[in-house]
Amino acid sequence: MHRVRGDGVLLPPRWLSFVGRSDFRQTGDEFLGHSKELGGLEPGHRMLDAGCGIGRMANQLADYPVGGSCEGFDVGRKMLVTIRLTL
């Protein structure tokens, strides 16, 4: 069952998180920052998220400026079902 934070953000179930117990949104923000600063990610770029899991990066990229895209893949079927529901 999905959870909804106080700000209305739909979060995946905790049992699907294999990255640790960190905050879903905060961790996504952190790695979006790394992608911009270290990887040179800019609006209009395309990103491939190998091992996308439950969508920490895709969730943050949905709020990123328009024009680019993010594709992801993962071996965990339940994770992919979850990411489709949260985006």
C-alpha positions in Angstrom: 0.0 0.0 0.0 1.3 3.4 -0.9 1.7 6.2 1.6 1.0 9.9 1.2 3.1 12.4 2.9 1.8 15.6 4.5 2.6 17.6 1.3 0.5 15.1 -0.8 3.5 13.3 -2.3 2.6 9.6 -3.0 5.3 7.4 -1.7 6.0 3.7 -2.4 5.6 1.1 0.3 8.6 1.0 2.7 9.2 -2.8 2.0 10.2 -1.9 -1.6 13.0 0.5 -0.6 16.4 -1.2 -0.9 18.5 1.9 -0.8 18.2 2.4 2.9 15.8 4.1 5.3 16.4 7.6 4.0 13.6 10.0 3.0 12.4 9.1 -0.5 12.1 12.7 -1.7 15.2 14.0 0.0 17.4 11.3 -1.4 15.9 11.9 -4.9 16.7 15.6 -4.5 20.3 14.8 -3.4 20.9 12.5 -6.5 19.3 15.0 -8.8 21.8 17.5 -7.6 24.6 15.1 -8.2 23.3 14.5 -11.7 23.3 18.2 -12.4 26.6 19.1 -10.8 28.7 16.0 -11.5 27.0 14.7 -14.6 26.1 18.0 -16.3 22.4 17.2 -16.5 20.5 20.2 -18.0 16.9 20.8 -19.3 16.4 18.9 -22.5 18.8 16.1 -21.7 17.9 12.4 -21.6 18.7 10.2 -18.7 18.9 6.4 -18.4 18.4 5.2 -14.9 19.8 1.6 -14.7 18.3 -0.1 -11.7 15.6 2.5 -11.3 14.0 0.7 -8.4 10.9 2.5 -7.1 11.7 5.7 -8.9 13.6 8.0 -6.6 15.3 9.7 -9.6 12.3 9.6 -12.0 10.1 11.1 -9.3 12.4 14.1 -9.0 12.9 14.5 -12.7 9.2 14.8 -13.2 9.5 18.2 -11.5 12.6 19.1 -13.4 12.3 21.6 -16.3 10.5 20.4 -19.5 12.2 19.1 -22.6 14.1 16.0 -21.5 13.2 12.5 -20.6 14.1 9.7 -18.2 14.0 6.1 -19.1 14.6 3.4 -16.4 14.8 -0.3 -16.1 15.0 -2.7 -13.2 14.8 -6.5 -12.6 12.3 -6.0 -9.8 8.8 -6.3 -11.4 7.0 -5.0 -8.2 9.3 -2.0 -8.3 8.3 -1.1 -11.8 4.6 -1.5 -11.1 5.1 0.9 -8.1 7.0 3.5 -10.2 4.1 3.5 -12.7 1.6 4.2 -9.9 3.6 7.0 -8.3 4.4 9.0 -11.4 
